Amino acid sequence: MIRYPRSLLLLLLVVGLSSGAAAAPFCVVDFAGERCWYADYDSCMRAAGNQGSCSVNRNEMVAPSGGAAYCLVESWKTDCIYRTLAQCDAEARRRRATCIAR
């Protein structure tokens, strides 16, 4: 069996993750850039802490359903059924999700 140095294995892991291999629907955005590693909005917000924010990775979100202007985004669905951002935000707080404009 071939043994590789730990530093090489760590480098390969970091390169693999930064190349989008681990893309998920939610991204932490902070001083270090954008990291799309989070399957749900709650875990993204915990990771962002006070130093960053969370955004939706539009390349990985579930295809939207509905035709309204604002969409509630969760890891398993995207519902575009809200006519106002206020309506969407209220539901997003209740469901620990986030909203985007269509």
N, C-alpha and C positions, 0 to 999 in steps of 0.2 A: 504494500500500500504506500502511495506517495504521501508525504507529509508536507503541508504548506505552512508557511509562517502565519501567525494570527493576523498580522498587519495586512497581509495580502488578502486574506479572507474578508476582513473588515472593509477594505477598499472595494472589493467586488460587491459586497452587500450595499454599500453606500452608492456606488455607481448604478447598480441595478434599481435601487429605490428612486434615485433622482432622475432616471431616464423615463419614468412614467410606468414602469412595470407594475407598480403597486397603486395605480390610480384608483381613486375612490370618488364618490359624489361630493364630498366636502373637503375644503382646503383651508389650512391655516395660512394666513397672510401676515407676515411680520417683517422685522428687519432682515431676516435671513432669506426672505423670498416667499414663494408659494409652495406649500407641501400638501399634496392631495392624497392623504393617507387615511382619511376618516370616513367610516361607513355611516355615521349618524351625526347630526348637528350638535347634540349634547357633548359627545367626545371631542369634537372639533373645538367647541367653546372652552372646554376644560383645558385642552392643549394650548389654546391661544392665550389663556389667562388674561392678565391686564396689559400685556405687551403686543397683542395682535388682534385680529378679527378672523371671521370665517366667511368664506365665499362658496358659491356653488360651482362645481366643476361641470360645466354644461356638456362636456364631452362624455361624462360618465353618468349623468342623471337619467332617470327613467323617462322615456318619451312622454310628453305631456298629454293629458286628456282634458277636454273642455275647450271653450273658445273665449274665455274672459281675459281681461287685461293683466290680471295678477295671478301668480301660481304659487301654491303651497308646495314646497319641495321637501320630501322625506326620502329616506334611503330606498324605499320600495315603490314609491309612486310620486307623480307630479300632477297635482290637480289645478288646472287653470279655470277656476270657477268663481273667482272673486272680482267684483267690479271696482272695488276701491282697495287701496293699499291698507287703509285702516282696518277693513274687514279681514283681510288676509293676515295682517300682523296680529290681530286679536286671536285668531285661530292658531297661528303659528306659536304664540306664547303658550296657549293651552296644550298644544301637542308637542312642544319642544322641537319645533321645526323652523324653517325660514321661508321667506317670500322673495320672489323675483318678479320683475316686470316681464311680460311676454315679449 
